Amino acid sequence: MWNKLNHLAMNDQGEYKRFLKSQFDQHEIDSGRSLMPTPHSVMKGYENDDQSKKVYINLCSHPKIECVKDMGGNEVKGIVSTYDGFQIPMLVSPLRTFRFELKKKCLDLLSS
């Protein structure tokens, strides 16, 4: 399943969004233990600056993930110039290797 999502996210953003929406509509996952994230974008980087070791980061969000808060615990809204001392709740998946291309790795980052 993750390989299919990774492939769609990299090659067809429209189909990626349609697929996730169809899965959510069919299963209505919301048990408190599972989240169906809203996909946003994919970032590509390199492991330890080694150009032959690509890493893809799937950026997603979900309203159940708490919002960013400042040092006083207040919700941060809008654009800010610095995030010093901010609380930025997020879930990060374990790093995994693509089955179809072993040199490429992927992880998911879920935030509010």
Buried (B, 14 or more C-beta within 10 A) or exposed (E): EEEEBBBBBBEEBEEBBEBBEEEBEEEEEEEEEEBBBBBEEBEEEEBEEEEEEBBBBBBBBEEEBEBBBBEEEEEBEEEEEEEEEEEEEEEEBEEEEBEEEEEBBBEBBBBB
